[in-house]
């Protein structure tokens, strides 16, 4: 019976140790880090895994996410250099690089980044007109990233990227832009239509040109063939005439005609020649003598 109180004390101590172990154990997840304070003062960083915090004198003040974070801020009103009021909402990509400064240098880091983004955006847009604002997103993004990264470095924050999500101009500006875009589309359609008609006309002219060339080549080929046919025909006719003349002279030579028959044949030939289109006829002296003899014999006169 004397050991019973000691057993109760031992069991109580064991239970207290177990409770302290359970309450002091902290599990830190991957890509996060814990900030441990002792008696209200920074003591150490708790890495991923199981960490023990002494009860009553230590506490896990904060658990910092070390991954890249994305924050989408509400649209902010800005005024361009040509006095056009619009709204722009931004997206900021940042990452905590120093958990200690992130925990102790700034009270509300996300709110601070939002306010800094709004003021930086107003300053940059205030130096640009409407057209430059609408067409210079990359320039605005680069300027904002550089300014925000420098300003948040003392907070242990690295700004990796800043994006303009939406640029919302006033309604009258939107209507004017739509009219301009509609006119530009119509102008481009007119140009494309004119280019198409021009191309069609060129193709049609080239087709007609090729057709005329082919037609001319066909006609020329036909004329050449026709000329060759006529030349061959004339050659055949002349060859036949030559053969006929040679046969006639051969027959005459075989018959051994006298001079009177030859003279009469010559006169008949002169008569045929005189019936042609020539206006001048040269008569050899021998033929002239024959004409004189015939006239003396009382034959008909040949003009």
FENGI-V12063 format. One record per helix or strand of 2 or more residues. SS is the DSSP state (alpha for helix, beta for strand). FROM is the first residue (numbers start at 1). LEN is the number of residues. If there is no record, write none. Layout:
ss->(SS & SS)
from->(FROM & FROM)
len->(LEN & LEN)
This chain:
ss->(alpha & beta & beta & beta & beta & beta & beta & beta & beta & alpha & alpha & alpha & alpha & beta & alpha & alpha & alpha)
from->(4 & 25 & 32 & 41 & 49 & 58 & 69 & 76 & 85 & 99 & 109 & 130 & 137 & 157 & 171 & 259 & 285)
len->(21 & 4 & 7 & 6 & 4 & 8 & 4 & 4 & 12 & 6 & 17 & 6 & 19 & 12 & 85 & 16 & 12)
